[in-house]
Amino acid sequence: MKIIVDAMGGDNAPQAPVMGALQANKEYGVDVVLVGRGEDILKVLQENGVSELPAGVEIAHAGEVVEMCDDPATAFRKKKDSSLTVGLNMLKEGAGDAFVSAGSTGALLAAATLLTKRIKGIRRAALAPVIPTGGGGAVLIDCGANAECPPEYLLQFAFMGSYYAEHFLGRPQPKVGLLNIGAEPSKGTQLQTTVYPMLQKAAEEGRINFVGNVEAREAVEGAVDVIVSDGYSGNIFLKTMEGTALFLNRELKKMFKKNILSMLAAALVSGGLKDLKKVMSAGEVGGTALLGISKPVIKAHGSSDAYAIKNAVRQASQFASSGIIENITANVDAMRLPKAPREAD
């Protein structure tokens, strides 16, 4: 298994991608290709006491960098020698099994769509992070790649999310819920009320395990394994969860530092607090799968440290060997809306 890593993407590049990739190579035994400015990558290695490349690690030079200020839609075309463009072209040509980047989400989405291409028949690729829930995690699809969606997008998201939950989370017959403001089929905007019967029909035919609408509260409690949403609503839901986690973490610290008794209490529950922090950490998962692309692509968080990149490489390796892309490809016809009958002349 060979994972291509964008060494120049992210707030902490090239330090985090380089050292995270080396940790993944050592811990998981995967081969990695570090794509980026060779001199910068070698400098990071030297600063961290690595005198020579470990077995299974190689460098592919790319002289340009896609910056966060660059136009996401055109950056990869204008900067043909960027680590993003070079890395995705390597993936397209079969020089690696998956690609990991903590760089610009928009640029990665545009480049993956136009260079690596979508699976034939998939209308739009979707970002599908695994979020922490009371049920041990759930796939949220989409979380921001497609702000406006027609019903067919959500129908396809439900199928792709279901395959991902089954293979990546190990959930046979994963429960699929449509993110909404109420449980009744009549709730929501025209998008939700239109796609609901489509999902219900797919469930009746045994193609997915659609369990109906799910409110954000129930989704967090673990009611479903897959949360289907348009990118606009999904992104708000995800950012609210992230903000709530930061708020609770800050308030707990204040509470436990209040006096000597609270500090003693903190010592007694320190193990549980560490476990909670681990559950809420995006770095534990590694990154977000870009579902619908013909090759495995993982988007790591822009602020990823080496530990998060290491886990993103692990996630990419699992994604590449899971058979998810093959499942989606084989079932594209089931994800399409039936064509309307032509009117007689």
C-alpha positions in Angstrom: 0.0 0.0 0.0 1.4 3.4 -1.0 -0.1 6.7 0.2 0.7 10.0 -1.5 1.0 12.8 1.0 0.8 16.5 0.2 3.8 17.7 2.2 3.0 21.4 1.6 -0.7 21.4 2.6 -2.0 22.7 5.9 -1.3 25.3 8.5 1.6 23.2 9.9 3.2 22.2 6.7 5.7 20.9 5.9 6.5 19.8 9.5 3.2 18.0 10.3 2.7 16.2 7.0 6.3 15.0 6.8 6.6 13.8 10.3 3.1 12.4 10.4 3.8 10.4 7.2 7.0 9.0 8.7 5.1 8.0 11.8 2.5 6.2 9.7 5.3 4.5 7.7 6.8 3.2 11.0 3.6 2.3 12.8 1.4 1.0 10.0 4.0 -0.3 7.6 2.6 1.7 4.6 4.8 3.2 1.9 4.5 7.0 1.6 5.4 9.5 -1.1 6.0 13.0 0.2 5.1 15.5 -2.5 6.4 19.0 -2.2 9.5 21.2 -2.3 12.4 18.7 -1.8 14.6 21.1 0.0 11.9 22.0 2.5 11.1 18.3 3.1 14.8 17.4 3.7 15.2 20.4 6.1 12.3 19.1 8.2 13.9 15.6 8.3 17.3 17.1 9.3 15.7 19.2 12.0 14.1 16.1 13.5 17.2 14.0 13.4 16.4 11.9 10.4 19.6 11.6 8.4 18.2 9.4 5.6 14.8 8.4 4.2 13.4 5.3 5.9 12.6 2.3 3.8 9.3 2.8 2.1 9.5 6.6 2.1 10.2 8.7 -1.0 10.1 12.3 -2.1 8.4 13.6 -5.3 9.5 17.2 -5.9 6.8 19.8 -6.6 8.0 23.4 -6.7 4.8 25.3 -6.1 2.3 25.5 -3.3 -1.5 26.1 -3.4 -2.1 28.8 -0.8 -5.3 29.4 1.1 -5.7 32.7 -0.6 -5.6 31.2 -4.1 -8.8 30.8 -6.0 -9.9 27.2 -5.2 -11.5 26.6 -8.6 -8.4 27.5 -10.7 -5.4 27.2 -8.3 -4.5 23.6 -9.4 -4.5 24.7 -13.1 -2.5 27.8 -12.6 0.0 26.0 -10.4 0.6 22.9 -12.4 3.8 22.1 -10.4 2.0 22.4 -7.0 2.1 19.6 -4.5 -1.6 19.3 -4.8 -1.7 19.0 -8.6 1.4 16.8 -8.8 0.1 14.5 -6.1 -3.4 14.0 -7.6 -1.9 13.4 -11.1 0.3 10.7 -9.5 -2.8 9.2 -7.9 -4.6 9.3 -11.3 -1.7 7.6 -13.0 -1.5 4.8 -10.4 1.7 5.9 -8.7 -0.1 5.5 -5.3 -3.2 4.0 -3.8 -4.6 7.1 -2.0 -3.9 10.8 -1.5 -3.9 12.8 1.7 -3.9 16.6 2.0 -4.5 19.1 4.7 -4.5 22.0 2.2 -7.4 24.1 0.8 -10.6 22.1 0.8 -12.0 23.9 -2.2 -8.9 23.4 -4.3 -8.7 19.8 -3.3 -12.3 19.2 -4.2 -12.0 21.0 -7.6 -8.7 19.2 -8.4 -9.9 15.8 -7.4 -13.1 16.2 -9.5 -11.3 17.5 -12.6 -8.1 15.5 -12.5 -8.9 12.3 -10.7 -12.5 12.4 -11.9 -15.8 11.4 -10.2 -17.1 7.8 -10.4 -19.1 7.6 -13.6 -22.8 8.4 -12.8 -22.1 10.2 -9.5 -23.4 13.8 -9.8 -21.2 15.4 -7.1 -18.5 14.3 -4.7 -19.2 14.8 -1.0 -17.2 15.3 2.1 -18.1 12.6 4.6 -16.4 13.0 8.0 -17.0 10.5 10.8 -18.3 12.5 13.7 -18.4 11.4 17.4 -21.9 10.3 18.6 -23.4 8.3 21.4 -23.5 5.3 19.0 -19.8 5.2 18.5 -19.6 7.6 15.5 -21.6 8.4 12.4 -20.9 9.4 8.8 -22.1 12.9 8.0 -22.6 13.4 4.3 -22.3 16.1 3.0 -20.6 18.6 5.3 -19.8 21.4 3.0 -18.8 20.4 -0.6 -22.2 21.1 -2.0 -24.1 24.0 -0.4 -27.1 23.7 -2.7 -28.3 20.2 -3.6 -31.2 18.8 -5.7 -32.8 15.6 -4.4 -30.7 13.3 -6.5 -27.5 14.5 -4.8 -28.9 13.5 -1.4 -30.1 10.2 -2.7 -26.6 9.4 -3.9 -25.1 10.7 -0.6 -27.3 8.2 1.3 -26.0 5.3 -0.7 -22.3 6.4 -0.5 -22.6 7.1 3.2 -24.1 3.8 3.8 -21.3 1.9 2.0 -18.7 4.0 3.9 -20.3 3.3 7.3 -20.5 -0.4 6.5 -16.9 -0.8 5.4 -15.1 1.9 7.5 -17.2 1.7 10.7 -18.0 -2.0 10.4 -21.8 -1.4 10.6 -23.8 -4.0 8.7 -27.0 -2.6 7.4 -26.1 0.9 8.7 -29.1 3.1 9.8 -29.5 6.1 7.5 -31.2 9.2 8.6 -32.1 12.4 6.8 -31.1 15.5 8.8 -34.2 17.5 9.5 -36.1 19.7 12.0 -38.6 17.0 12.9 -39.3 13.3 12.5 -42.5 13.6 10.4 -42.1 13.1 6.6 -43.8 16.4 6.0 -41.1 18.4 7.9 -38.4 20.5 6.3 -37.9 22.4 3.1 -38.9 21.3 -0.3 -35.6 19.5 -0.6 -36.2 17.3 2.4 -39.9 16.6 1.6 -39.0 15.6 -1.9 -36.1 13.3 -1.1 -37.8 11.6 1.8 -40.1 9.3 -0.4 -37.1 8.5 -2.6 -35.1 7.3 0.4 -38.1 5.5 1.7 -38.6 3.7 -1.7 -34.9 2.7 -1.6 -35.5 1.3 1.8 -38.6 -0.7 0.8 -36.6 -2.2 -2.0 -33.9 -3.3 0.5 -31.1 -1.1 -1.0 -30.4 1.0 2.1 -31.6 1.0 5.7 -33.4 4.3 5.7 -35.0 5.0 9.1 -36.5 8.4 8.4 -35.8 11.9 9.5 -33.4 12.6 12.3 -33.1 15.7 14.3 -29.6 17.0 15.2 -30.1 16.1 18.9 -30.9 12.5 18.1 -28.1 12.3 15.6 -25.6 13.3 18.2 -27.1 10.8 20.7 -26.4 8.0 18.1 -29.8 7.3 16.6 -28.3 6.7 13.1 -25.0 5.6 11.5 -25.3 7.9 8.5 -26.6 11.5 8.6 -27.6 12.7 5.1 -27.6 16.4 4.5 -27.1 19.2 2.0 -23.6 20.7 2.4 -25.0 24.0 3.9 -26.9 22.4 6.7 -24.3 19.7 7.3 -21.5 22.2 7.7 -23.5 24.2 10.2 -24.2 21.0 12.1 -20.5 20.0 12.1 -19.2 23.4 13.1 -21.8 23.6 15.9 -20.5 20.2 17.2 -16.9 21.4 17.0 -17.8 24.7 18.8 -19.7 22.9 21.5 -16.8 20.5 22.1 -14.4 23.5 22.5 -16.8 25.3 24.8 -17.3 22.2 27.1 -13.6 21.6 27.2 -12.9 25.2 28.3 -15.7 25.2 30.9 -14.5 21.9 32.4 -11.0 23.3 32.8 -12.4 26.3 34.5 -14.6 24.2 36.8 -11.8 21.8 37.8 -9.4 24.7 38.5 -11.8 26.5 40.7 -10.5 25.4 44.1 -8.5 22.6 45.8 -11.4 20.3 46.0 -12.3 20.6 42.3 -8.6 20.0 41.5 -8.6 16.8 43.5 -11.8 15.8 41.7 -10.1 16.4 38.4 -7.2 14.1 39.4 -9.7 11.4 40.2 -11.5 11.6 36.9 -8.4 12.5 34.7 -8.6 9.1 32.9 -12.2 9.6 31.9 -11.5 13.2 30.8 -8.7 12.0 28.6 -11.0 9.4 27.0 -13.6 12.1 26.4 -11.1 14.4 24.8 -9.9 11.5 22.6 -13.5 10.8 21.4 -14.1 14.4 20.5 -10.7 14.9 18.7 -10.9 15.1 14.9 -7.2 14.1 14.9 -8.1 10.6 16.1 -10.1 9.9 12.9 -7.5 11.6 10.7 -9.5 13.3 8.0 -12.6 13.4 5.9 -13.2 11.0 3.0 -14.1 12.6 -0.3 -16.7 10.1 -1.5 -17.7 9.9 -5.2 -14.2 10.4 -6.5 -12.8 7.4 -8.5 -9.7 7.2 -6.3 -9.3 7.4 -2.5 -8.8 11.0 -1.4 -8.7 12.1 2.3 -8.9 15.7 3.4 -7.2 16.3 6.7 -8.0 19.3 8.8 -6.0 22.4 8.0 -4.7 22.6 11.5 -3.6 19.0 11.6 -0.5 18.1 13.6 1.8 15.1 12.9 -0.5 12.8 15.0 -3.5 13.7 12.9 -1.7 13.3 9.6 -0.5 9.9 10.8 -4.1 8.9 11.4 -5.2 10.4 8.1 -2.6 8.1 6.3 -4.0 5.1 8.2 -7.5 6.2 7.2 -6.4 6.5 3.6 -4.9 3.0 3.7 -8.1 1.6 5.1 -10.2 3.5 2.5 -8.0 2.2 -0.4 -8.4 -1.5 0.7 -12.0 -1.3 1.8 -13.8 -1.8 -1.6 -16.0 1.2 -1.0 -15.2 2.8 -4.4 -16.0 -0.6 -6.1 -19.3 -0.8 -4.2 -20.3 2.7 -5.3 -19.3 2.0 -8.9 -21.2 -1.2 -9.1 -24.4 0.3 -7.7 -24.5 3.7 -9.4 -27.6 2.7 -11.4 -29.6 2.2 -8.2 -28.7 5.7 -7.1 -30.2 7.5 -10.1 -33.6 9.0 -10.3 -35.9 7.1 -12.8 -36.2 9.0 -16.1 -39.6 10.7 -16.6 -41.6 9.0 -19.4 -41.5 11.0 -22.7 -44.8 12.6 -23.7 -46.4 11.4 -26.9 -46.1 13.7 -29.8 
